[in-house]
Amino acid sequence: MKKLLYLIVIFATGVGLAVYLTQKPLEKIEDKSDLIKVFNPEPNEKIKTPLLISGEARGTWFFEASFPIELLDERGNSLAIVVAQAKDDWMTANFVPFEATLDFPPSLSGKGTLIFKKDNPSGLPEFDDEFSLPIVFEPQESIKVKAFVNTSKMDPEFSCNKVFPVEREVVKTEAVARAALEELLKGPTRKELAEEFFTSLNPGVKIQRLTVENGTAKVDFDETLQFQVGGSCRVSAIRAQISNTLKQFPTVEDVVISIDNRTEDILQP
């Protein structure tokens, strides 16, 4: 009996030691809680896109009520950058709450890092500072959609209604038309901007309703779509971007654009 108990203890000890040795230690995090605190996500948390980031930082971490957050993969490659916005008066030495929503490819896996960078308008390195937060990507099933944008490279004369597709990866969904349109409204990525793609749409445009029936897509936007928009060329470009983005799907033959349920007096040249 004693021999059996002895063997059980030896076996349990061996299993425990094996588990301990195979566990990867969590990355050490530099303590900067006197300058910035991140509430979401938590260190080494599994994240999905879109990621809501929240926390608080000293007012000195901001400039003009914002600071950049960069997402890196395990090799240190930059995947995305988003601007965190202060949710209160930032002109203070006290802590100020901030939020940001970060989009990144849903199929990512492995480890990554969020870099919270102190905004330094002076550009002087002695005023630089940053806080690194390790995360783990939780892969999601994804699909590819296209957003149609303008480009000065392939269309140097800017033909107004001539648009070109850029491919985006999104979380798999049955509402693919809306997903594609949401990607269009985000504007060009840094990579696309470097390749001379641009958009004629205003930033911050919201979809209020989207339906597809009998081959016709009806999409209603908020007033931001036409805010300070002038000129027949830009109006044509906006309509072309929206229509072509929706017409990539075989179920869409025609597109009706409205703003606050109005179709007649919108997007005037």
Beta strands, then each sheet from edge to edge (+ up, - down):
strand 1: 36-40
strand 2: 46-47
strand 3: 51-58
strand 4: 66-73
strand 5: 78-86
strand 6: 95-102
strand 7: 110-117
strand 8: 130-137
strand 9: 142-151
strand 10: 164-171
strand 11: 197-198
strand 12: 207-213
strand 13: 216-221
strand 14: 254-259
sheet 1: 1+ 3- 6+ 5- 4+ 7- 8+ 2+
sheet 2: 10+ 9- 11+
sheet 3: 12+ 13- 14-
end
